[in-house]
């Protein structure tokens, strides 16, 4: 499976951290004190999300690439 999911990273003043969301995988998000840390954590969480879905026999969405927002 191709694991090239879009990751959206933004600064959260409330959390005092960068937040990384993976919109194509419901509930898949991570954080980090730096942009790079949030990205690395998101990459690891994507793997864990897929492993969990596989173990639970749940569908795993194919990456769509760049998402479009209105």
PyMOL commands that set and color helices and strands:
alter all, ss='L'
color gray80, all
select helices_A, chain A and resi 35-55
alter helices_A, ss='H'
color red, helices_A
select strands_A, chain A and resi 8-12+17-21+29-32
alter strands_A, ss='S'
color yellow, strands_A
deselect
rebuild
show_as cartoon
